[in-house]
Amino acid sequence: APAGAGADRSAIARRICDELDLHAAIEEEIFYPAMQQACPDAADVLDALRAEHGEAKALVARIRGMAAADDAMDRAVAELAR
């Protein structure tokens, strides 16, 4: 890999994590409460979405804890994308 490629991948992974954190916060603070109020019968859907966010947050924490970009980080980012 070219010099600096690992740093570039780390920066991209951090950016993905930052953007996902913002996206999740907006959903959790604005969209989910509005959906719950508008569709009281959607509790099961909201529970599933919150569980999915929990999984994503755990992956984000794992990625942030990685010291350098490597195959493990690439796999974790790919898992996060799925």
C-alpha positions as a LaTeX table, in Angstrom:
\begin{tabular}{lrrr}
\hline
Residue & $x$ (\AA) & $y$ (\AA) & $z$ (\AA) \\
\hline
Ala1 & 0.00 & 0.00 & 0.00 \\
Pro2 & 1.24 & 3.50 & $-0.71$ \\
Ala3 & 2.65 & 5.55 & 2.14 \\
Gly4 & $-0.16$ & 7.31 & 3.96 \\
Ala5 & $-2.85$ & 4.89 & 2.74 \\
Gly6 & $-3.46$ & 3.60 & 6.27 \\
Ala7 & $-3.82$ & 7.14 & 7.62 \\
Asp8 & $-6.23$ & 7.95 & 4.79 \\
Arg9 & $-8.32$ & 4.85 & 5.58 \\
Ser10 & $-8.33$ & 5.73 & 9.28 \\
Ala11 & $-9.50$ & 9.26 & 8.49 \\
Ile12 & $-12.25$ & 7.92 & 6.24 \\
Ala13 & $-13.35$ & 5.43 & 8.91 \\
Arg14 & $-13.48$ & 8.23 & 11.51 \\
Arg15 & $-15.52$ & 10.39 & 9.13 \\
Ile16 & $-17.96$ & 7.53 & 8.55 \\
Cys17 & $-18.30$ & 7.11 & 12.32 \\
Asp18 & $-18.82$ & 10.85 & 12.86 \\
Glu19 & $-21.49$ & 11.06 & 10.15 \\
Leu20 & $-23.25$ & 7.94 & 11.45 \\
Asp21 & $-23.23$ & 9.32 & 15.01 \\
Leu22 & $-24.90$ & 12.51 & 13.77 \\
His23 & $-27.43$ & 10.56 & 11.68 \\
Ala24 & $-28.31$ & 8.29 & 14.61 \\
Ala25 & $-28.67$ & 11.22 & 17.02 \\
Ile26 & $-31.10$ & 12.98 & 14.68 \\
Glu27 & $-33.17$ & 9.83 & 14.29 \\
Glu28 & $-33.19$ & 9.08 & 18.01 \\
Glu29 & $-33.90$ & 12.63 & 19.18 \\
Ile30 & $-36.30$ & 13.81 & 16.47 \\
Phe31 & $-37.57$ & 11.12 & 14.14 \\
Tyr32 & $-38.23$ & 8.23 & 16.53 \\
Pro33 & $-40.24$ & 10.31 & 19.03 \\
Ala34 & $-42.27$ & 11.83 & 16.18 \\
Met35 & $-42.89$ & 8.39 & 14.71 \\
Gln36 & $-43.91$ & 7.02 & 18.09 \\
Gln37 & $-46.39$ & 9.85 & 18.56 \\
Ala38 & $-47.80$ & 9.60 & 15.03 \\
Cys39 & $-47.90$ & 5.78 & 14.91 \\
Pro40 & $-48.40$ & 4.32 & 18.40 \\
Asp41 & $-48.67$ & 0.85 & 16.85 \\
Ala42 & $-45.10$ & 1.11 & 15.50 \\
Ala43 & $-43.46$ & 0.24 & 18.84 \\
Asp44 & $-42.09$ & $-3.07$ & 17.52 \\
Val45 & $-40.55$ & $-1.32$ & 14.52 \\
Leu46 & $-39.00$ & 1.34 & 16.72 \\
Asp47 & $-37.62$ & $-1.31$ & 19.09 \\
Ala48 & $-35.99$ & $-3.07$ & 16.14 \\
Leu49 & $-34.53$ & 0.20 & 14.87 \\
Arg50 & $-33.16$ & 1.05 & 18.30 \\
Ala51 & $-31.57$ & $-2.41$ & 18.54 \\
Glu52 & $-29.99$ & $-1.87$ & 15.12 \\
His53 & $-28.62$ & 1.47 & 16.33 \\
Gly54 & $-27.16$ & $-0.29$ & 19.36 \\
Glu55 & $-25.32$ & $-2.72$ & 17.10 \\
Ala56 & $-24.05$ & 0.13 & 14.93 \\
Lys57 & $-22.89$ & 2.09 & 17.99 \\
Ala58 & $-20.95$ & $-0.94$ & 19.22 \\
Leu59 & $-19.23$ & $-1.23$ & 15.84 \\
Val60 & $-18.47$ & 2.50 & 15.80 \\
Ala61 & $-16.89$ & 2.19 & 19.25 \\
Arg62 & $-14.85$ & $-0.78$ & 18.06 \\
Ile63 & $-13.66$ & 1.11 & 14.97 \\
Arg64 & $-12.78$ & 4.20 & 17.02 \\
Gly65 & $-10.76$ & 2.00 & 19.37 \\
Met66 & $-8.59$ & 0.61 & 16.60 \\
Ala67 & $-5.11$ & 2.11 & 16.61 \\
Ala68 & $-4.50$ & 2.00 & 12.86 \\
Ala69 & $-6.21$ & 1.08 & 9.64 \\
Asp70 & $-5.76$ & $-2.58$ & 8.86 \\
Asp71 & $-7.78$ & $-5.53$ & 7.60 \\
Ala72 & $-9.69$ & $-5.71$ & 10.91 \\
Met73 & $-10.77$ & $-2.07$ & 10.56 \\
Asp74 & $-11.74$ & $-2.65$ & 6.94 \\
Arg75 & $-13.89$ & $-5.62$ & 7.97 \\
Ala76 & $-15.52$ & $-3.63$ & 10.79 \\
Val77 & $-16.32$ & $-0.73$ & 8.43 \\
Ala78 & $-17.75$ & $-3.20$ & 5.88 \\
Glu79 & $-19.87$ & $-4.77$ & 8.64 \\
Leu80 & $-21.06$ & $-1.30$ & 9.65 \\
Ala81 & $-22.05$ & $-0.60$ & 6.04 \\
Arg82 & $-24.17$ & $-3.77$ & 6.00 \\
\hline
\end{tabular}
